[in-house]
């Protein structure tokens, strides 16, 4: 069940949707409006890389004046100043959620979509990324190569090491890897070398840490606040694809992700009952992929009506009911015949 409540910001009241079982104390600390074309949604959990990420994206953009940062910061109150120092220099919104009341990635990303207005594009990231020079123009040019006005760019991107060392490597597809034996959760992996192509390549899976798309993607496929971490990426891909969105993998490295972070706190480090939340998320996953009946109408958080789940399984080569993967699924190449 979902409820709405209102948060008073500077000069406006914003209506945010959240899961009724999770009543978090949200505070809109800043909302700085203005004309922008790229809405950058960043969910951060006690991450010291947040501001280095913001600064890098602004410094590496061809036109930083067209960026709007929508940040959901999950941390203890005493860390707010430390983790957001210098943020006032950038056009942004900032929602703070006490990390002791945080639910998980689904709710954080859902809230991060709240300030979308008239921007043309969305860029979804974690709070630990770096970018090449001119990343904004490169991504726009890349997505315009795709013959669809409902195209998404997504991938498990290459890595970086702080402060700014971009790791060498090749852009890859998202491919199916295996089903977990007990939970039956599908795992993904990056495969192939896409640098040999001169355009992005058609795919079937999404990465939560890098999505670039027209802004209507957020309006049509809002993040499910009931998702903890379990099933985040494949349920989002199914919901998007069955609503007519087409997923492509970039053929050039543009955005880089910090995969290390072994010393940083994660949500499950602070919440001993994380497994309960993961269980709720797993049930949602099972409903979306058709493993269990949908007891309540999931609405916008369920499968769309432009294409069916059966169509998606044929397209991807992933059989969620029999837990089998075709050769194409393992290679990350959809069946377009």
C-alpha positions as CSV (number, residue, x, y, z in Angstrom):
1,X,0.0,0.0,0.0
2,X,1.3,3.5,-0.9
3,X,0.6,6.7,0.8
4,X,1.4,10.3,-0.1
5,X,2.6,13.0,2.2
6,X,3.9,16.5,1.7
7,X,7.2,18.1,2.4
8,X,7.6,21.8,2.6
9,X,10.5,23.1,0.6
10,X,11.7,26.6,-0.2
11,X,8.7,28.3,-1.9
12,X,6.9,25.2,-2.7
13,X,5.2,22.1,-1.4
14,X,6.3,18.8,-2.9
15,X,4.2,15.6,-2.8
16,X,6.3,12.5,-2.4
17,X,5.1,8.9,-2.5
18,X,6.5,6.3,-0.1
19,X,5.6,2.8,1.1
20,X,3.1,3.1,4.0
21,X,5.1,0.6,6.1
22,X,8.1,2.8,6.0
23,X,7.4,6.2,7.4
24,X,10.8,8.0,7.1
25,X,11.5,11.5,8.4
26,X,12.3,13.3,5.2
27,X,13.6,16.9,5.0
28,X,14.0,18.9,1.8
29,X,17.1,20.8,2.7
30,X,17.6,22.7,-0.6
31,X,15.7,23.1,-3.9
32,X,17.3,25.4,-6.4
33,X,15.2,25.5,-9.6
34,X,16.3,26.8,-13.0
35,X,16.5,25.8,-16.6
36,X,18.3,22.6,-17.1
37,X,18.2,19.7,-19.6
38,X,19.8,16.8,-17.7
39,X,18.3,15.6,-14.5
40,X,21.0,13.7,-12.6
41,X,19.4,11.4,-9.9
42,X,21.9,10.3,-7.3
43,X,21.1,8.1,-4.3
44,X,23.8,8.2,-1.6
45,X,24.3,6.2,1.6
46,X,26.9,7.7,3.9
47,X,29.2,8.0,0.9
48,X,32.2,10.4,1.0
49,X,32.5,10.1,-2.8
50,X,29.2,12.0,-3.2
51,X,30.7,15.5,-3.6
52,X,33.7,14.4,-5.6
53,X,31.2,12.8,-8.0
54,X,29.1,16.0,-8.3
55,X,32.2,18.1,-8.8
56,X,33.6,15.7,-11.5
57,X,30.3,15.6,-13.4
58,X,30.1,19.4,-13.5
59,X,33.7,19.9,-14.4
60,X,33.7,17.3,-17.2
61,X,30.4,18.4,-18.7
62,X,30.5,20.5,-21.9
63,X,27.7,22.6,-20.5
64,X,27.5,22.4,-16.7
65,X,24.8,25.1,-16.6
66,X,22.3,22.5,-18.0
67,X,22.7,20.0,-15.1
68,X,20.3,19.6,-12.3
69,X,21.4,17.3,-9.4
70,X,18.6,15.5,-7.5
71,X,20.3,13.9,-4.5
72,X,18.8,11.7,-1.8
73,X,21.3,11.7,1.1
74,X,21.0,8.9,3.6
75,X,23.2,9.5,6.6
76,X,23.1,10.4,10.4
77,X,22.3,14.1,10.9
78,X,25.8,14.9,12.1
79,X,27.2,13.9,8.7
80,X,25.1,16.1,6.5
81,X,27.4,19.1,6.4
82,X,30.5,17.0,5.9
83,X,29.0,15.0,3.0
84,X,27.5,18.0,1.2
85,X,30.1,20.6,1.6
86,X,30.1,22.8,-1.6
87,X,26.9,21.5,-2.9
88,X,25.4,25.0,-2.9
89,X,27.5,25.8,-5.9
90,X,25.3,23.6,-8.1
91,X,21.7,23.6,-9.2
92,X,20.2,20.9,-7.2
93,X,17.6,19.4,-4.8
94,X,18.6,17.6,-1.7
95,X,16.4,15.3,0.3
96,X,17.9,14.0,3.6
97,X,16.8,10.7,5.1
98,X,18.2,9.6,8.4
99,X,20.2,6.5,7.6
100,X,18.7,4.8,10.7
101,X,15.3,5.1,9.0
102,X,16.5,4.3,5.5
103,X,14.8,1.4,3.7
104,X,17.0,0.6,0.7
105,X,17.8,1.5,-2.9
106,X,14.2,1.5,-4.2
107,X,12.8,4.1,-1.9
108,X,15.9,6.3,-2.3
109,X,15.8,6.2,-6.0
110,X,12.0,6.7,-6.0
111,X,12.4,9.9,-3.9
112,X,15.2,11.1,-6.2
113,X,12.7,11.3,-9.0
114,X,10.5,13.7,-7.1
115,X,11.9,17.0,-8.5
116,X,11.8,16.1,-12.2
117,X,10.2,19.0,-14.1
118,X,10.8,20.0,-17.7
119,X,14.3,18.4,-18.2
120,X,14.8,16.5,-21.5
121,X,17.0,13.8,-20.1
122,X,17.6,11.8,-17.0
123,X,20.9,10.3,-15.8
124,X,20.7,7.9,-12.9
125,X,23.9,7.1,-11.0
126,X,25.2,6.0,-7.6
127,X,27.2,8.5,-5.6
128,X,30.6,7.2,-6.7
129,X,31.2,7.9,-10.4
130,X,33.6,9.7,-12.7
131,X,33.1,10.8,-16.3
132,X,35.1,11.5,-19.4
133,X,35.3,15.1,-20.8
134,X,32.2,16.0,-22.6
135,X,30.2,13.2,-21.2
136,X,26.9,15.1,-21.6
137,X,27.3,15.7,-25.3
138,X,28.6,12.2,-25.9
139,X,25.6,10.5,-24.2
140,X,23.1,12.7,-26.1
141,X,24.8,12.0,-29.4
142,X,25.0,8.3,-28.6
143,X,21.3,7.9,-27.7
144,X,20.3,9.9,-30.8
145,X,22.0,7.1,-32.9
146,X,19.2,4.8,-31.7
147,X,16.1,4.6,-34.0
148,X,13.7,4.9,-31.1
149,X,12.3,7.8,-29.1
150,X,12.0,5.4,-26.1
151,X,15.6,4.3,-25.9
152,X,17.6,3.7,-22.7
153,X,21.4,3.5,-22.4
154,X,22.5,1.3,-19.5
155,X,25.5,-0.9,-18.6
156,X,27.8,-2.2,-15.9
157,X,30.3,0.6,-16.7
158,X,34.1,0.5,-16.2
159,X,35.6,1.3,-12.9
160,X,37.7,4.1,-11.4
161,X,39.9,4.4,-8.3
162,X,39.8,7.6,-6.2
163,X,40.5,10.3,-6.7
164,X,40.2,10.2,-10.5
165,X,42.0,7.2,-12.0
166,X,39.8,5.8,-14.8
167,X,40.5,2.1,-15.2
168,X,41.2,0.7,-18.7
169,X,38.8,-1.7,-20.2
170,X,36.1,-2.3,-22.8
171,X,32.4,-1.5,-22.8
172,X,30.3,-4.6,-22.4
173,X,26.8,-6.1,-22.7
174,X,24.6,-7.0,-19.7
175,X,24.1,-10.8,-20.0
176,X,22.2,-13.3,-17.9
177,X,24.6,-15.3,-15.6
178,X,22.6,-17.8,-13.5
179,X,19.6,-18.3,-11.2
180,X,20.3,-18.6,-7.5
181,X,19.5,-22.1,-6.3
182,X,17.2,-21.1,-3.4
183,X,15.8,-17.6,-4.2
184,X,15.6,-18.2,-8.0
185,X,16.9,-14.6,-8.3
186,X,18.5,-13.9,-11.7
187,X,22.1,-12.6,-11.7
188,X,23.6,-10.5,-14.5
189,X,27.2,-10.1,-15.7
190,X,29.1,-7.9,-18.2
191,X,30.3,-9.8,-21.3
192,X,31.6,-9.1,-24.9
193,X,33.5,-6.2,-26.3
194,X,31.2,-3.5,-27.7
195,X,34.0,-1.1,-28.7
196,X,34.1,-2.9,-32.1
197,X,30.7,-1.4,-32.9
198,X,30.0,2.2,-34.1
199,X,26.7,2.5,-32.3
200,X,25.0,1.2,-29.1
201,X,23.8,-2.4,-29.1
202,X,20.3,-3.7,-28.4
203,X,19.9,-5.4,-25.1
204,X,17.4,-6.7,-22.5
205,X,18.8,-5.7,-19.0
206,X,19.4,-2.6,-17.0
207,X,22.0,-1.5,-14.5
208,X,20.9,0.5,-11.5
209,X,24.1,2.5,-11.4
210,X,24.0,3.9,-14.9
211,X,20.9,4.8,-16.9
212,X,20.6,7.6,-19.4
213,X,17.2,8.1,-21.1
214,X,14.6,10.7,-22.1
215,X,13.0,12.1,-19.0
216,X,9.7,10.4,-19.8
217,X,11.3,7.2,-18.7
218,X,11.0,8.3,-15.1
219,X,7.5,9.4,-15.6
220,X,6.4,6.1,-17.2
221,X,8.6,3.7,-15.1
222,X,9.0,5.2,-11.6
223,X,11.2,3.3,-9.2
224,X,9.4,0.8,-7.0
225,X,9.9,1.9,-3.3
226,X,9.2,-1.6,-2.1
227,X,12.5,-2.8,-3.7
228,X,15.3,-3.2,-1.1
229,X,18.2,-4.3,-3.4
230,X,17.0,-7.7,-4.4
231,X,15.7,-7.8,-7.9
232,X,16.2,-4.1,-8.6
233,X,17.7,-4.3,-12.0
234,X,15.8,-7.1,-13.7
235,X,12.4,-6.0,-12.5
236,X,13.1,-2.5,-13.7
237,X,14.1,-3.8,-17.1
238,X,10.9,-5.9,-17.4
239,X,8.7,-3.0,-16.4
240,X,10.4,-0.7,-18.9
241,X,10.5,-3.1,-21.8
242,X,6.9,-4.1,-21.4
243,X,6.0,-0.4,-21.5
244,X,7.6,-0.1,-24.9
245,X,11.1,1.1,-23.8
246,X,14.1,-0.3,-25.7
247,X,17.4,-1.0,-23.9
248,X,20.8,-0.4,-25.5
249,X,24.3,-0.9,-24.2
250,X,26.8,1.9,-24.9
251,X,29.6,1.2,-27.3
252,X,32.0,3.7,-25.7
253,X,33.1,4.1,-22.1
254,X,31.7,7.4,-20.8
255,X,30.8,7.0,-17.1
256,X,32.9,5.1,-14.6
257,X,31.9,3.4,-11.3
258,X,33.8,2.8,-8.0
259,X,33.5,-0.9,-7.4
260,X,35.8,-1.1,-4.4
261,X,34.4,0.8,-1.4
262,X,35.3,-2.1,0.9
263,X,35.8,0.3,3.8
264,X,32.4,2.2,3.4
265,X,29.2,1.5,5.3
266,X,26.4,-0.2,3.4
267,X,22.8,-0.3,4.4
268,X,23.0,-3.9,5.6
269,X,26.0,-3.0,7.8
270,X,23.7,-0.7,9.8
271,X,20.5,-2.7,9.8
272,X,20.6,-6.2,11.4
273,X,17.1,-6.8,10.0
274,X,18.1,-6.1,6.4
275,X,17.1,-9.7,5.5
276,X,13.4,-8.9,6.3
277,X,13.5,-6.1,3.8
278,X,15.3,-8.3,1.3
279,X,12.5,-10.8,1.7
280,X,9.8,-8.2,0.9
281,X,11.9,-7.2,-2.2
282,X,12.2,-10.9,-3.2
283,X,8.4,-11.3,-3.1
284,X,8.0,-8.3,-5.4
285,X,10.6,-9.8,-7.8
286,X,8.7,-13.1,-7.9
287,X,5.4,-11.3,-8.7
288,X,6.9,-9.3,-11.5
289,X,8.7,-12.3,-13.1
290,X,5.6,-14.5,-12.8
291,X,6.8,-16.9,-10.2
292,X,3.9,-16.2,-7.8
293,X,0.5,-14.8,-8.3
294,X,0.1,-11.0,-8.1
295,X,-2.2,-10.7,-5.1
296,X,-2.7,-6.9,-5.4
297,X,-2.7,-4.8,-8.5
298,X,0.9,-3.6,-8.7
299,X,-0.1,-0.8,-11.1
300,X,2.8,1.2,-12.4
301,X,5.1,-1.2,-10.4
302,X,4.0,-4.2,-12.3
303,X,4.4,-5.5,-15.9
304,X,3.3,-3.0,-18.6
305,X,0.7,-3.5,-21.3
306,X,2.6,-2.6,-24.5
307,X,4.4,-5.9,-24.5
308,X,3.9,-8.9,-22.3
309,X,6.2,-10.8,-19.9
310,X,6.0,-13.8,-22.2
311,X,7.2,-11.5,-25.0
312,X,10.1,-10.4,-22.8
313,X,11.1,-14.0,-22.0
314,X,11.2,-14.8,-25.7
315,X,13.1,-11.7,-26.5
316,X,15.7,-12.1,-23.8
317,X,15.9,-15.9,-23.8
318,X,15.3,-15.9,-20.0
319,X,12.7,-18.4,-18.8
320,X,11.8,-17.3,-15.2
321,X,9.4,-20.2,-14.6
322,X,11.7,-23.0,-15.6
323,X,14.9,-21.2,-14.6
324,X,16.6,-21.7,-18.0
325,X,18.8,-19.4,-20.0
326,X,19.3,-19.6,-23.8
327,X,22.6,-19.1,-25.5
328,X,21.5,-15.6,-26.5
329,X,20.6,-14.8,-22.9
330,X,24.1,-15.9,-21.7
331,X,25.7,-13.8,-24.5
332,X,23.4,-10.7,-23.8
333,X,22.1,-10.7,-27.3
334,X,18.3,-10.6,-27.6
335,X,16.3,-12.6,-30.1
336,X,14.8,-10.1,-32.6
337,X,13.3,-12.7,-34.9
